[in-house]
């Protein structure tokens, strides 16, 4: 996905470029979700944080009612984006 997104050969992608692409993907997904949720409100989004999460950690996060997990397929891979609302 990153090589298509950035137009760079897969083998030459750096960790920084991969994380940058993931952050941009999160911005697009969350921005689209929030604008569809309520187009009249103003939303403030913190910059995304990127990290590896174990399956057990993800299960704990899903049970937190202030977290929302968005799932979708991209190039045959399941992508999960966690949106945390802190009011």
C-alpha positions in Angstrom: 0.0 0.0 0.0 2.8 2.4 0.9 4.6 1.9 -2.4 1.4 2.7 -4.3 0.6 5.7 -2.0 4.1 7.2 -2.2 5.1 6.0 -5.7 8.3 4.5 -4.4 9.7 1.0 -4.9 8.7 -1.2 -2.0 12.3 -2.4 -1.3 13.5 1.2 -0.9 10.8 2.4 1.5 12.2 3.6 4.8 10.5 3.1 8.2 9.9 6.9 8.3 8.1 6.8 4.9 6.0 3.8 6.0 5.0 5.5 9.3 4.3 8.8 7.4 2.0 6.9 5.0 0.2 5.2 7.9 -0.3 8.6 9.6 -1.7 10.1 6.5 -4.0 7.1 6.0 -5.2 7.6 9.6 -5.8 11.3 8.9 -7.9 10.5 5.8 -9.9 7.7 7.4 -10.6 9.6 10.7 -11.3 12.9 8.9 -13.8 11.2 6.6 -15.4 9.3 9.5 -15.8 12.5 11.6 -17.2 14.6 8.8 -19.8 11.9 8.0 -20.6 11.6 11.7 -21.5 15.3 12.1 -20.8 17.8 9.3 -21.8 20.8 11.4 -19.3 20.3 14.3 -15.7 21.4 14.4 -13.4 18.5 15.2 -9.8 18.7 16.6 -7.6 15.7 15.8 -4.3 15.1 17.4 -1.6 13.8 15.1 -1.9 10.1 14.8 0.5 7.9 16.8 1.8 4.7 15.2 2.8 1.6 17.0 2.4 -2.2 16.9 -0.4 -3.5 19.0 -0.8 -7.1 20.1 -4.1 -8.9 19.5 -4.6 -9.0 23.3 -4.0 -5.2 23.6 -6.4 -4.6 20.7 -9.1 -6.7 22.5 -8.7 -4.5 25.6 -9.0 -1.3 23.6 -12.1 -2.6 21.9 -13.8 -3.0 25.3 -13.2 0.7 26.1 -16.4 2.5 25.2 -14.5 5.7 24.3 -12.5 3.8 21.6 -13.8 3.1 18.1 -12.1 0.5 15.9 -12.6 1.1 12.1 -11.8 -2.0 10.0 -11.5 -2.2 6.3 -9.6 -4.1 3.6 -6.8 -2.5 1.6 -5.0 -4.5 -1.1 -6.2 -7.7 0.5 -5.0 -6.9 4.1 -7.2 -6.0 7.0 -6.5 -2.5 8.3 -7.7 -1.5 11.8 -7.7 2.2 12.8 -8.5 3.0 16.4 -10.2 6.3 17.1 -10.0 7.4 20.7 -12.4 10.1 21.8 -11.3 12.2 24.7 -13.9 14.8 25.5 
